[in-house]
Amino acid sequence: MPSKRPIAENDIPRGGTARTAKMVSIPLGLAGRSAIGFGRQLVGQSGNMVFAQIQEKTAEQVFKVLGELKGGAMKFGQALSVFEAALPEEIAKPYRETLVKLQESAPPLPVRVVHKVLAKELGEDWRDHFAFFDDNPTASASIGQVHRGTWKDGRAVAVKIQYPGAAEALISDLNQIQRFAKIFALFMPGLDMKPLLEELRARIIEEVDYRYEAQAQETYARVYDNDPDIAIPKVVMVSDRVLVSEWMDGTPLSKIISGGTREQRNNAGMKLARFHFTSPDRAGLLHADPHPGNFRLLDDGRLGVLDFGACNRLPDGFPEPMKNLLKHALDDDALGLYEGFKKDGFILSEVDVDPQLVLDYLVPLVEPLRTETFKYSREWLRDQSARVGDPRNPTAKIGFQLNLPAEYVLIHRVTLGTTGIFCQLEAEGNFRDEALSWFPEISPAR
């Protein structure tokens, strides 16, 4: 792991003016680049070329700033990172490595601050719990960092330590990002940031509550214990700001994406699909932070899953309305789909749209479940993003007339994020039969 400059104590996120200044640098930089771009057009350079250059430079700055911040800004960057597969290659390529860094790394806390948190949370005798504790973190993320250690009973453990002031930083950063959300539309057209930001805000309290996270992780570990496909590390100890879990080795999914074999890519994709399809019914939960940094491919072929701070509680399993709507789409049943949308609030009562256009809008998105074998790709995702985001496309206008009920916002984002990972992996397999094995009720009518 590359060495990183430790965060000084006065750098610890507290939502101050320095953080605000970094966020403000995004729109200011954009304004300057736009003026330069206009000047280039005056001297005859292609408008499309100028706009592409502005897109590239803006995207590069956005992710550079997000990478330097913690809290909500980095959490937002992680959420965005799964959508990079939808970007045009000439725009995505310059900062793809930056996105990977966002998913798995950030500058570490000073050792004295780490020790101070451990003493406060586990007691002054905190070292008695460990046979070994590595002061150097193995990973850093949006609201905490992870240290490797050996528990007093000999188990290798991951010690997740929350940054002091993380909750305050989350709120401050999200407030700043919300002010500049429109900027992201410049290089990610068609992606509506408002539901994403509102959903992130709603889960701030859950994200910083390690006891709440431990409860979800324990549930997952119990129901997937000895599972042949999915591995969940067991919780060893938890306090308000420290979570100790069994250590999980394996290859980060980001490395599989960048250099994995075809077999590894396909295996990771299918196991991720299996986890996504089964966890609501098996655990009553939906892992709601799908980015490559939270998954590992183990040597035995299982998919290891980490970080349960964001989980959607689904005690009744995968929602029946969504299964019904999926079946109507697979059956090419425009009227049934339209009536279901109306009934469940996806189309408001005062809105009148053509049922066939609604079907035309959705059918390509369920293409992976309509064929025996499907290969996800960045090109496919870019095509879908362009199709639903192009205002010149008649079916794209349907997207602006559909409503997403609050209870489905998180499910929608998780599905999009998981699809983004499939496309980054370029995973190929029989996703149709995989889905039907868990949801036979969506099987298309013969």
N, C-alpha and C positions, 0 to 999 in steps of 0.2 A: 504494500500500500504506500503511495507516495507520501513523503513527509509534508506536513502542513504546519503553518504558523499557528501556535495555540492562540485562542482568544484571550485577550487580556481581561481582567475582571471588569474594567470599565467598558468593555465591548459586549458584555453579557446583555442579551436582548431585553430592553425595557421600554421600547416604543418611543425613544427620544428623537431629537431633531436630526441627528446624523442619519437615522434610519429613514426619516421622512425625506431628507435631502437626496438620498440614493433613489428613492422611488420617484421623486420629482424629476430626477435626471432623465427619466424615460421620455415623458412628453416634451421636455425642453430639447432633448436630442432629436426627437422626431421633427419638431418645428424647424430646427436648423437644417436637417436633411431635406425636408420638403422644400424649403426655400432654395437650396442648392439644386434640387431636382428641377424646379421650375426654371431656374436659370439655364440649366442644360437644355431644356426643351426649347428655350428662346434661341439657342444657337444651333438648333436642328437635330439634337439627339432624340431618338425614338421615345415617345411617351411611355410605351410599354416597357422599354428597357430601363428607363429612369425609375418607374414604379417598382420594377423587380429589384433594382438596386436599393431603393428605400426599404422595401420589404426585408431584404437580406440584412441590411445594417440595423434596422429596428429590431428584428428578431434576435440578432447577435447581442445587442445591448440589453434587451429584455432579460434574456436568460443569464447574461453575465451578472446583472444586478440581482436577479433572484438567487443566483448561486452564492452571492456574497452575504445574503441575509439569511436569518433563521426564521423561526416562527411561521406566521401565516404566509409570508412571501415565498418561502421555500416549499411549504406545503402546497401552495398554489402552483408553483413551478413543477412539482412532482405530478400533480394532477394534469397539467398541460403536457408533460413529457410523453404520456401514452398516446397523444394525438399527433406526434411528429410524423407518424407513418402516413398521415393524410396530407402532409405538405408536399408541394412540388419538390422533386429531388434537388433542383438547383438552389432551392431555399433551405431545405432541411439539412443538406450535407454539411454546410459550414459550422453548424452548432450541434450536430448530433452527439459529438463527444461531450459537449457541455451538458446536454440533457442527461447523459448517463451519469455524469458526476453529480448532477442534481438528485438523481435517484438514490445514490448510495454514499455521498460524502459531503463533508462540511468541515471547516476548521474546528479543532478540538478545544475543550475547556482546559484551563490550567489545572495541573494536578492538585494544587491546594484547594481549588474549588470543588473538584471531584470528591476529595476526602471530606470536605466540610459537609457536602450533601449526604454522603454515606453516614457520617457521624450523627447528623440530625435525624436521619430516617431510620437507621438500624441500631443506633446507640454508639456511645464512645468506644465500646469494645467490638465494633463492627468487623474488625479483622479476625476475630475468633470464629466467625462464620465461614471463613475461607482458609483453605490450605495454601492457596496462591491467588493473588489478584494482580492483574497487569494494569499498571497506571496508564499505559498508552491505549487509547481507544482503537477498536478494530473497525468501527463504522460510526458515522455521524449522520444525523438526519434532521428533520424539521424542528422537533421539540426536545430531542434528547440524543445521547450517544451511547454506544454499546462497548463494554469492556469484557475481555475474556478472563475467566478465572477458574479455579478448582474449588468446589464446595468442600466443606469439612468431611463429607462422606466419600470423597473421591470423584464425584461426578464433575465433568467439564460443564461450565455454565456460562451463559451470556448475562451480563449485568447491565440492564438498561437504566440510565440515569437521566432524569429530566433536567433540562437547563433551568436555572433560577430565573424567574420572571417570564417563563414560557407563555403562560396564559395571557399576561398583559401584552406580550409581543404579538401573539396571534390576533388579538383584537385590533391592535394598532395597525398591523400590516394589512389586514383585511379591509380596514377603513380606507387606507391609502390606495390599495389595489382597486377597490370599488370605484374610486374617483376616476381611474384611468382605464377602466375595462374596455372602452371603445377602441383603444389603441390596438388591442390584440386582434380585432377584426381585420386589421390591415394585412396581417400575414396568416390569419386563420379564418378566412371568410366562411360564413355559414355556421360558426360555432358560437352559440349564445352563452355568454359568460354569466348572465344574471342568475339563472338557476344554480349554476356551479358555485358561485360565490355565496348565495343564500344557503345552500346545502352545507358548504364548509363552515359557515358561521354558526349554523344550528348545532354543529357537532363539536364546537370548541370545548365545551365542558367535558364531553365524553373523551376527547383526545387527550386531555391533560389529567384524567382520572385513571391512574394506573390500577386501582382496585377494580374499577369497572372493566378495564381491559383484561385483567387477569381472570375475571369471571368468564368472559367470552372465550379466552384462550383455553381455560380448563374445560369448558363445554366442548370445544372443538377437539381437544386432546382426548377426551373420554370417548366421543362417538367415532373418532377415526383411529382409535388405538388398534394396533396390529393390522391396519388397512393395507392391502397390497399396493395401492396406488398413491396414497396421500400420507404425509408425515407431519405431525404437529408436535413441537417441543412442549414438554410438560412444565408447569409452573413450579418453582422451588420455594420462592418467598416473594411477598409483595408488601410494599408500604405505599404511602401516598405518592412518593416521587421516585421510588426505586422498584424495579421489577426484575427478579432473578428467574431465568428459565434454563432448562437443559440446553446445552450447546448443540447446534446443528451444523454439521459440515455439509459440503456440497458446492456445486458450481453455480454462481449467481446467474440468473436468467439473462442479465445484460451481456454476460460473456457468451452464452449460448446464442444470443441474437447476433453478436458481432463475429463469432467464429465457430459456432457449433456445427456438428455434422448434420446431414439431412435427417438421419435417424434420431438424433438428439432433439432437433427442432420439432419433428413430428410428434415424438413422445411427449415433449414438454407441452405442446399445444393440446394434445388429447387429454393429458392429465389435468391441465388447467380447465379445460371444458368440463371434465368430470367433476372437479371440485366446485365449479360455478353452478353446474346443474343440480348437484346433490346436497350441498350444504344447507339450503333453506329447509328441505324436508328432513334431513338427518339431524341437523343441529338447531334448527329454528333460527338460524343466523345467516347473513350474507356478508362475507368479507368485503368491506367497502373501500379498500385502498389498493386497487389493482395497478401496481406498477412493478417493473421487473426487479427492483431492489427488494421486494418482499417475497420473492420466490427463489428457490434453489432446486437444482436437479441433482438428486443424490446418486451416489455410485451404484446403488441397487435399482435405479430407474424410477424411484418414487419422486413425487413432487413435494418438496418441503415448503411449508407456508409459514411466514413470519408476520409479526406486527398486527395485532388485533385491536388497536386503539379505535379504529373506525369500523363498526359492525352494525348492519341494519338488523334490528330485531324483527323476525318473521315467525312468530310462534305457530302460525297455521301453515307454514311452508310457503312455497312459491305461490304468489297470488293467483287464484282461479281466474279472475278477469283477464290477466295477461296470457294465461294458457288459452283461454277461449279466443282472444283476439289473434293469437298466433295460429290457432287452428283455422280460423276464417281466412287468414292470409294464405296459408298453405293450400286451402281448398279453392282459392280464387273466388271466394264468396264475398263480393263487394257489398251486397246489402247487409249480410250478417255482420261484416266488419264494421260498417257504418252504424248499424243499430247498437252494436256493442260499444263502440266509441261514444255514442250519445248516452247510453245507459250508465257508463262508468265515468263520465265526466271528461273524456278525452276530446269531445266536441261539445262546446257549451250549447245550451238549449236555444239561444238566440242566433246561433251560427248555422247557416245552411250551405252545405258543400255537396259536390257531385260524388256519390259513393264510389264510382269507378275511378275517379282521380285519387281518392283516398287509397284505394287498392293499388293503383299504379305507383303511388308514392312509396308504399311499404313493401311491395313484393320483392324488389331487388335486394332489400335489406335481409330478407329471409332466404336468399339464394343458397347459402351454405346448407340449409336444411331441406333443399328441394332436389339435391343430386346425391348419388351414392358416395362420390368422392369430391371433395372441394379443397382447393388450395387458396388460402388467404395470401394476400400480397399488398404491398404498399400501393401498387397501381390500382387494384380493385378499390381500396379504401379512398384513394384520391378521386377516382371516378364517382364513387357514391357521394363524397363530400361536395364535389362540383355539381352533381346532379341535383342534390337537395338544397344547395346554396346559390344556384344560378337563378336570379329573378326572371330571366328570359324563358325559363322552362316552366310550362303551365303547371306541371305537377309539383314543382318546387314551392309554388305559392300556397299549396295545401299546408306546408309546414308552418306557415305564419297563422293559419287558421285553427291549428290543433292546440289543445290545452294539455298540459302535463299536470295531473293532480299531485298535490304535495306528497302523498304517500308513495308515489312512484318515481319521484325525482332521483332518489339515491339508486334505486334499481336500474333506472335508465342510465345513470352515469357509470355504474359498475359494468353494465353490459357494453357500453361504448368503450370503456377503458380496457376491458378484457378483449374485445374485438381488436383494439389497437395493438395489444400484445400479440394476438394471433398473427396480425399482419406484419409486425416486426419480425416475428419468428419465421414468417412465410410457411406456416404449418399446413400440412396436407393430411387429410384423413377422412374417415366416414363420420362426419359430425352429425349427419342426419340420424343414423341408427343409434348413435350415442345418446342423442336427445330423446329419441323415441323409447329407448330402453328405460328411461326415467320418467318420461311423460307420455305414456302410450295414448292418452286421451287426445293428444294433438295430431295423431296420425291422420294424414290426408285421406279423404273419402275416395274410395275406388270407383 
